[in-house]
Amino acid sequence: MAFPIPKTQTVALVRTLGGRVEFIDDYPVRTPGQDEVLAKILYSGVCQSDLHTRAGTAAGADGNPITAIKLPHIGGHEGVGRIIALGPGLAERDPSIQVGGLVGIRFSSRVCRRCEYCLKGEEQYCQGVGIKPTNHLHHEDGSFQEYICLDAGYITLLPQDVDPVLAAPTLCAGLTAYKSVKNAAVKPGQVVVVVGAGGGLGQYAVQYALAFGARVIGVDGGQQKHDFVTSFGAEFVDFRECPDVVAKVQDLTTGGAHAVIVAAASSAAFSQAASMLRIGGTMCLIGIPPGGGHIDTTVAEIVIKGITIIGNLVGNLGECLDAVELVRTGKVKPKVFVRPFRDLSKVYEELERGDVAGRVVLMIGEDPGSHM
């Protein structure tokens, strides 16, 4: 099967950190190299991290802004595309990769597969042996474009029957939330509190925790978020209306939650999380505030209550496919809003205001395989 490949495409380009999004309609389409595939992008989720990277406020592990970013840059790391061409000789070297297949565009783009982290299935922390690890958020152009070349050696092949609209945000937001629930070792009947439950990341944490059999309490603000979170079968605490959220959670749980997952990108959201936990509880951190953020928790509380604090950066490829499978089978049903590609700037503004309940997915292009 052959698909037409144009010479140029439309991309959403950012020329400088803090600069505006520009739509360029005559940007070149790359030709895939020997170990690459070319995919036509169908949909892409819009992550808070895309917003922070564009604004120049994304923080590294040291708390300082990440400035080693490819510029000009095309953002996006929650994409689903259709493979339309293979690099020279790839079909013979790897028959598992076929033209017409669905493929994911994730945070990680290239990993060495040889460092200690890759070897133990934590390739999202790849340190690079022989090559420099890259990701679509900082180093390589991502899914806010119509066509993309991907590394065939670290490719995310998706089931042909998965809904690409729902799969797209699952590749980052869904994976990150799935990993947090897994890290918390959630067991049926245990209580999980999700702070920032009504956002694009939080909704996944709520649903994956429910899928693991937990009782879930979502913390967020406003009637829209209340209706959204409770529609999944979770309970809700409105921090705008409740004068003491910690006391409310302690009362609802008779001693505190087994796990608190903080999915909000605000330092204030982290300040009370430890106090919502019972003895031996786990605090999972997945949202990253601008500037890095801080946890305002006493050492005494951590020690006396035996609290475990875990952070995680997305997850590995196997965990990604597990997260997608729960969506494919309908056990997790993310709420998404499909918008035109050129709405990206408006979506960024809405994210900055906190106006998005769920996840926005941009329609990048028509599916060339829809009549396969």
C-alpha positions as CSV (number, residue, x, y, z in Angstrom):
1,M,0.0,0.0,0.0
2,A,1.4,3.4,-1.0
3,F,0.4,6.7,0.5
4,P,1.0,10.1,-1.1
5,I,3.8,12.1,0.6
6,P,3.8,15.9,0.0
7,K,6.9,18.0,0.0
8,T,5.6,20.5,2.5
9,Q,3.2,20.6,5.5
10,T,1.6,22.8,8.1
11,V,3.3,23.0,11.5
12,A,2.9,25.0,14.7
13,L,6.3,26.6,15.2
14,V,7.7,28.5,18.2
15,R,10.8,30.5,17.4
16,T,11.9,31.6,20.8
17,L,11.2,30.6,24.4
18,G,8.2,32.7,25.5
19,G,7.4,33.4,21.8
20,R,4.0,33.0,20.2
21,V,2.8,30.0,18.2
22,E,3.1,30.5,14.4
23,F,1.4,28.3,11.9
24,I,3.7,27.7,8.9
25,D,2.1,26.1,5.8
26,D,5.2,25.4,3.7
27,Y,7.4,23.6,6.2
28,P,9.4,20.8,4.6
29,V,8.4,17.1,5.2
30,R,11.4,15.1,6.1
31,T,12.4,11.9,4.3
32,P,12.8,9.0,6.7
33,G,16.4,7.7,7.3
34,Q,17.6,4.1,7.3
35,D,16.1,3.3,10.7
36,E,13.1,5.6,10.7
37,V,9.5,5.7,9.7
38,L,7.4,8.6,8.4
39,A,4.0,9.0,9.9
40,K,1.1,11.2,9.1
41,I,-0.2,12.6,12.4
42,L,-3.9,12.3,13.0
43,Y,-4.4,13.7,16.6
44,S,-2.3,15.2,19.3
45,G,-3.2,15.9,22.9
46,V,-2.1,19.2,24.5
47,C,-0.1,18.8,27.7
48,Q,0.6,21.4,30.3
49,S,4.3,20.6,29.7
50,D,4.0,21.8,26.2
51,L,2.7,25.1,27.5
52,H,5.6,25.4,30.1
53,T,8.2,24.5,27.4
54,R,6.9,27.1,25.0
55,A,6.8,29.7,27.8
56,G,10.4,28.9,29.0
57,T,9.1,28.0,32.5
58,A,9.7,24.2,32.3
59,A,11.9,23.3,35.2
60,G,14.7,20.8,35.3
61,A,15.7,18.6,38.3
62,D,17.7,21.5,39.8
63,G,14.7,23.8,39.7
64,N,16.2,26.0,37.1
65,P,14.4,26.6,33.7
66,I,15.2,24.1,30.9
67,T,16.9,26.2,28.2
68,A,18.5,23.4,26.2
69,I,15.6,23.3,23.8
70,K,15.7,22.9,20.0
71,L,14.7,26.3,18.5
72,P,12.7,26.9,16.5
73,H,10.6,24.1,18.0
74,I,7.5,22.2,17.1
75,G,5.9,20.9,20.4
76,G,3.6,18.0,21.1
77,H,4.3,14.6,22.6
78,E,0.9,13.0,22.8
79,G,0.3,12.1,19.1
80,V,-1.1,9.3,17.1
81,G,-0.3,8.8,13.5
82,R,-0.4,6.4,10.6
83,I,2.8,5.1,9.2
84,I,3.0,6.0,5.5
85,A,6.6,5.2,4.6
86,L,9.6,3.2,5.9
87,G,13.3,4.1,5.7
88,P,15.6,2.3,3.3
89,G,15.7,-1.4,4.0
90,L,13.6,-1.3,7.1
91,A,10.9,-3.6,5.7
92,E,13.4,-6.4,5.4
93,R,15.2,-5.7,8.7
94,D,12.0,-5.5,10.8
95,P,8.8,-6.9,9.2
96,S,6.9,-6.1,12.4
97,I,6.8,-2.4,11.3
98,Q,4.4,-2.0,8.4
99,V,3.0,0.8,6.3
100,G,-0.5,1.6,7.4
101,G,0.0,0.8,11.1
102,L,-0.9,3.1,13.9
103,V,2.0,4.6,15.8
104,G,2.3,6.8,18.9
105,I,4.4,9.9,19.3
106,R,5.5,10.0,22.9
107,F,7.7,12.1,25.3
108,S,10.7,9.9,24.7
109,S,11.9,9.8,21.1
110,R,15.3,8.1,21.1
111,V,17.0,6.0,23.8
112,C,20.3,4.1,23.9
113,R,18.9,0.8,25.1
114,R,22.3,0.1,26.7
115,C,22.6,2.2,29.9
116,E,21.6,0.9,33.3
117,Y,18.1,2.5,33.2
118,C,17.3,1.2,29.7
119,L,18.4,-2.3,30.7
120,K,16.0,-2.4,33.7
121,G,13.0,-1.0,31.8
122,E,13.3,2.6,32.9
123,E,14.3,4.0,29.6
124,Q,12.5,7.2,30.2
125,Y,15.5,8.0,32.4
126,C,18.0,7.0,29.7
127,Q,21.5,8.4,30.3
128,G,22.8,7.6,26.8
129,V,25.5,5.1,26.0
130,G,26.8,5.9,22.5
131,I,24.0,8.2,21.6
132,K,22.3,11.2,23.2
133,P,18.8,10.4,24.4
134,T,16.2,12.8,23.1
135,N,12.5,13.6,23.7
136,H,9.8,15.4,21.7
137,L,9.3,18.0,24.4
138,H,12.8,19.6,24.2
139,H,15.1,18.1,21.6
140,E,13.1,16.9,18.6
141,D,10.1,18.3,16.8
142,G,6.9,16.7,18.1
143,S,3.3,16.1,17.1
144,F,2.1,19.6,16.4
145,Q,2.8,19.0,12.7
146,E,1.3,17.0,9.9
147,Y,4.2,14.6,9.3
148,I,7.0,13.2,11.6
149,C,9.9,10.9,11.3
150,L,10.3,8.4,14.2
151,D,13.0,6.1,15.4
152,A,12.1,2.6,14.3
153,G,14.2,1.1,17.1
154,Y,12.0,2.7,19.8
155,I,8.7,2.8,18.1
156,T,5.3,2.7,19.8
157,L,3.1,0.4,17.7
158,L,-0.5,0.7,18.7
159,P,-3.4,-1.7,18.2
160,Q,-5.2,-1.2,14.9
161,D,-8.6,-1.0,16.6
162,V,-7.7,1.6,19.2
163,D,-9.5,5.0,19.0
164,P,-6.7,7.4,18.0
165,V,-8.6,10.3,19.7
166,L,-8.5,8.6,23.1
167,A,-5.1,7.0,22.6
168,A,-3.3,10.3,21.9
169,P,-3.5,11.8,25.4
170,T,-3.1,8.4,27.0
171,L,0.5,8.3,25.6
172,C,1.6,10.9,28.2
173,A,-1.2,11.9,30.6
174,G,-2.6,8.4,30.8
175,L,0.8,6.7,31.1
176,T,1.9,9.1,33.8
177,A,-1.2,8.6,35.8
178,Y,-1.2,4.8,35.3
179,K,2.4,4.7,36.5
180,S,1.5,6.7,39.6
181,V,-1.3,4.3,40.5
182,K,1.2,1.4,39.9
183,N,3.8,3.1,42.1
184,A,1.3,3.5,44.9
185,A,0.7,-0.3,44.8
186,V,-3.0,0.4,45.0
187,K,-5.1,-2.6,46.2
188,P,-8.9,-3.1,45.9
189,G,-10.8,-1.3,48.6
190,Q,-8.0,1.2,49.5
191,V,-8.5,4.9,49.4
192,V,-6.8,7.1,46.8
193,V,-7.0,10.9,46.8
194,V,-6.3,12.6,43.6
195,V,-5.4,16.3,43.9
196,G,-6.2,18.2,40.7
197,A,-8.6,15.5,39.8
198,G,-10.5,17.5,37.1
199,G,-7.6,18.2,34.9
200,G,-6.3,16.3,31.9
201,L,-3.8,14.4,34.0
202,G,-6.0,14.0,37.1
203,Q,-8.9,12.5,35.3
204,Y,-6.7,9.6,34.2
205,A,-5.4,9.1,37.8
206,V,-9.0,8.9,39.0
207,Q,-10.0,6.4,36.4
208,Y,-6.9,4.2,36.7
209,A,-7.3,4.1,40.5
210,L,-10.9,3.1,40.1
211,A,-9.9,0.4,37.5
212,F,-7.5,-1.0,40.2
213,G,-10.4,-1.3,42.6
214,A,-9.8,1.7,44.8
215,R,-12.2,4.1,46.4
216,V,-11.3,7.5,44.9
217,I,-11.7,11.0,46.3
218,G,-11.0,13.8,43.9
219,V,-9.9,17.2,45.1
220,D,-10.4,20.2,42.7
221,G,-12.5,23.4,42.5
222,G,-15.8,24.4,40.9
223,Q,-19.0,22.8,39.9
224,Q,-17.7,21.8,36.5
225,K,-14.9,19.8,38.0
226,H,-17.3,18.3,40.6
227,D,-19.7,17.1,37.8
228,F,-16.7,15.8,35.8
229,V,-15.0,13.9,38.5
230,T,-18.1,12.4,40.0
231,S,-19.3,11.2,36.6
232,F,-16.5,8.6,36.8
233,G,-17.8,7.3,40.1
234,A,-15.4,9.1,42.4
235,E,-16.2,11.3,45.4
236,F,-15.4,15.0,45.3
237,V,-14.0,17.6,47.7
238,D,-14.1,21.2,46.5
239,F,-11.1,23.1,47.9
240,R,-12.9,26.4,47.1
241,E,-15.8,25.6,49.3
242,C,-14.2,23.4,52.0
243,P,-12.4,25.5,54.7
244,D,-10.1,22.5,55.7
245,V,-9.5,20.0,53.0
246,V,-7.2,17.9,55.1
247,A,-9.8,17.5,57.9
248,K,-12.4,16.6,55.3
249,V,-10.3,13.9,53.8
250,Q,-9.4,12.6,57.2
251,D,-13.0,12.5,58.1
252,L,-14.1,10.7,54.9
253,T,-11.3,8.1,55.2
254,T,-11.2,7.5,59.0
255,G,-7.6,8.1,59.4
256,G,-6.3,9.2,56.0
257,A,-5.8,7.9,52.5
258,H,-3.6,5.0,51.5
259,A,-2.3,7.1,48.6
260,V,-2.4,10.7,47.5
261,I,-1.6,11.4,43.8
262,V,-0.9,15.1,43.1
263,A,-1.7,15.8,39.5
264,A,-1.9,19.6,39.7
265,A,0.8,21.9,38.3
266,S,0.6,24.2,41.4
267,S,2.9,24.3,44.4
268,A,-0.1,25.0,46.7
269,A,-1.5,21.6,45.7
270,F,1.4,19.8,47.2
271,S,1.5,21.5,50.5
272,Q,-1.2,19.5,52.2
273,A,-0.9,16.1,50.5
274,A,1.2,14.4,53.2
275,S,-1.3,15.4,55.8
276,M,-4.1,13.6,53.9
277,L,-2.2,10.3,54.2
278,R,-2.6,7.6,56.9
279,I,0.3,6.0,58.5
280,G,2.4,4.2,55.9
281,G,0.7,6.1,53.1
282,T,2.3,7.0,49.7
283,M,2.4,10.4,48.1
284,C,2.9,10.2,44.3
285,L,4.0,13.4,42.5
286,I,3.2,13.6,38.8
287,G,2.4,17.3,38.2
288,I,5.3,19.7,37.9
289,P,4.7,23.4,38.8
290,P,6.4,26.2,36.9
291,G,9.8,26.8,38.5
292,G,10.0,23.3,39.9
293,G,7.8,23.8,43.0
294,H,8.4,22.7,46.6
295,I,6.7,20.3,49.0
296,D,5.8,22.1,52.2
297,T,5.8,19.1,54.5
298,T,7.7,18.6,57.8
299,V,10.4,16.0,58.1
300,A,8.7,15.0,61.4
301,E,5.4,14.1,59.6
302,I,7.2,12.1,57.0
303,V,9.2,10.1,59.7
304,I,6.5,9.7,62.3
305,K,3.9,8.6,59.8
306,G,6.3,6.5,57.7
307,I,5.3,8.2,54.5
308,T,6.7,7.2,51.2
309,I,7.2,9.9,48.5
310,I,7.5,8.8,44.9
311,G,7.9,10.9,41.8
312,N,7.7,9.5,38.3
313,L,8.5,10.8,34.8
314,V,5.9,9.2,32.5
315,G,6.7,5.4,32.2
316,N,8.3,2.8,30.0
317,L,7.1,1.5,26.7
318,G,5.5,-1.6,28.2
319,E,3.6,0.4,30.7
320,C,2.5,2.8,28.0
321,L,0.9,-0.1,26.1
322,D,-0.7,-1.4,29.3
323,A,-2.3,2.1,29.9
324,V,-3.5,2.2,26.3
325,E,-5.0,-1.3,26.6
326,L,-7.3,-0.2,29.5
327,V,-8.5,2.6,27.2
328,R,-8.9,0.3,24.2
329,T,-11.1,-2.1,26.2
330,G,-13.2,0.7,27.7
331,K,-12.1,0.2,31.3
332,V,-10.8,3.8,31.3
333,K,-12.7,6.4,29.3
334,P,-10.8,9.7,29.2
335,K,-12.9,12.8,28.6
336,V,-11.5,14.6,25.6
337,F,-12.5,17.6,23.5
338,V,-11.5,17.5,19.9
339,R,-10.5,20.9,18.5
340,P,-9.0,22.1,15.2
341,F,-5.2,22.2,14.9
342,R,-5.1,26.0,14.6
343,D,-6.8,26.3,18.1
344,L,-3.5,25.6,19.8
345,S,-2.9,29.1,21.0
346,K,-6.4,29.4,22.4
347,V,-5.9,26.0,24.2
348,Y,-2.7,27.3,25.8
349,E,-4.6,30.3,27.1
350,E,-7.4,28.1,28.5
351,L,-4.8,25.9,30.2
352,E,-3.2,28.9,31.8
353,R,-6.5,30.0,33.2
354,G,-7.3,26.4,34.4
355,D,-10.5,26.3,32.2
356,V,-10.0,22.9,30.8
357,A,-11.8,20.0,32.5
358,G,-10.4,16.9,30.8
359,R,-8.0,16.9,27.9
360,V,-8.0,18.8,24.6
361,V,-7.0,16.8,21.6
362,L,-6.2,18.6,18.3
363,M,-7.2,17.1,15.0
364,I,-4.0,17.4,13.0
365,G,-5.0,15.7,9.7
366,E,-7.3,13.3,8.0
367,D,-6.6,9.6,8.4
368,P,-5.2,8.2,5.1
369,G,-6.0,4.7,6.3
370,S,-9.6,5.2,7.1
371,H,-10.6,3.3,4.1
372,M,-8.2,0.4,4.6
